[in-house]
């Protein structure tokens, strides 16, 4: 179920991530517009952003979740990242 057209969860391969949309005040401790915690399978995106910015941050955090689930490491080449991320999407 979603709130005002915003997803409340997303399936990333075999894991389901919960999506949160906290206020900017609630996000201030993280000093970011979004975050992904793969251990608890939670993605948070500031709910105070414009629709375009929110979509951009959401996709960014989903890509982090895919990288985690696919076991990608920073040493991977860009092509391997792109191939794996495309599979994850």
C-alpha positions in Angstrom: 0.0 0.0 0.0 1.2 3.5 -0.7 0.7 6.9 0.9 -0.3 9.6 -1.6 1.3 7.8 -4.5 4.5 7.1 -2.7 5.6 3.4 -2.4 5.8 1.9 1.1 8.0 -1.0 0.0 10.1 -2.2 -2.9 11.3 -5.7 -3.8 15.0 -5.9 -4.6 15.7 -9.4 -5.9 14.9 -11.6 -2.9 14.6 -8.8 -0.2 11.7 -6.4 0.5 12.8 -2.9 1.6 10.4 -0.7 3.6 10.3 2.9 2.2 10.0 5.8 4.7 9.4 9.5 3.9 10.4 11.4 7.0 10.3 15.1 7.2 13.4 17.2 6.7 13.6 17.8 10.4 13.5 14.0 11.0 16.2 13.6 8.4 18.5 16.3 9.8 20.5 13.8 12.0 21.6 11.9 8.9 22.7 15.1 7.1 21.4 13.7 3.8 18.3 13.7 1.6 18.0 9.9 1.8 19.7 6.8 3.1 19.6 3.0 2.7 20.1 0.6 5.5 20.6 -2.9 3.9 20.8 -4.6 7.3 17.3 -3.5 8.3 16.1 -3.3 4.7 14.9 0.3 5.1 15.2 3.1 2.6 14.4 6.7 3.7 13.8 9.6 1.4 13.1 13.1 2.7 9.4 13.7 2.3 9.8 17.4 2.0 11.5 17.3 -1.5 9.9 18.3 -4.8 8.5 15.3 -6.8 11.5 15.4 -9.2 14.1 15.5 -6.4 12.3 12.8 -4.4 12.3 10.5 -7.5 16.0 11.2 -8.0 16.9 10.5 -4.3 14.7 7.4 -4.3 16.4 5.9 -7.4 19.8 6.7 -5.8 18.9 4.8 -2.7 17.4 1.9 -4.6 20.6 1.6 -6.6 22.5 1.4 -3.2 20.1 -1.4 -2.2 20.7 -3.3 -5.5 24.4 -2.9 -5.1 24.2 -4.4 -1.6 21.9 -7.3 -2.6 24.1 -8.1 -5.7 27.2 -8.1 -3.5 28.9 -5.3 -5.5 32.1 -3.8 -4.1 33.8 -0.6 -4.9 36.5 -2.5 -6.8 34.0 -3.6 -9.4 34.4 -2.0 -12.8 31.7 0.5 -14.0 30.5 -2.0 -16.6 30.0 -4.7 -14.0 28.1 -2.2 -11.9 25.9 -1.1 -14.8 25.2 -4.7 -15.8 24.3 -5.8 -12.3 22.2 -2.7 -11.6 20.3 -3.2 -14.9 19.6 -6.8 -13.8 18.4 -5.6 -10.4 16.1 -3.1 -12.0 
